[in-house]
Amino acid sequence: MSEPDNPPPSPTLRHTGGEIAMILIGVVLLLPGLCSLFFVIGAVPDWRSSDPILQALLALWVLCFIVSGIGIALIWLARRNARARAS
């Protein structure tokens, strides 16, 4: 009798401590963008006014979205490193 062919188990993603830290920091960095998105949607009716405070807030919102982009990049990089190590 022959033994049935068992496929090798699929590799599991195992994150190192550094990757876990990158993911956690990335999630924290997503929060300013989420908050900014909430306030941008609330300020849409006032876009046509030339309020200088709204113009200053626009620069702050852009900065918050850049910080969130860095958070997305950290999460993506940690996941990519874990997948590369698993294969």
C-alpha positions, 0 to 999 in steps of 0.5 A: 500500500502506498501512502496518500500524498499530502500536500505540504502545509501552507506557510503561515505568516509569522511576524517578528517583534519589529514587524508587529511594532511597525503595524501598531505604529502604522495603525496609530498613524492612520488615526490623524487621516481618519479624523481629518477626513471626518472634518473635511467632509464636514467643511465641504459646504464652506469651501467657496468662502475665502476664509483664511482659517479654512485655508490654514486648516487645509494645509493641516489636513494635507499634512495629516493625510501625508502622515496617514500615508506613512502609516499605510506604507509601514503596514504594507512594508511589514506585511510584505516582509512577513510574506517574503520570509514565509515563502 
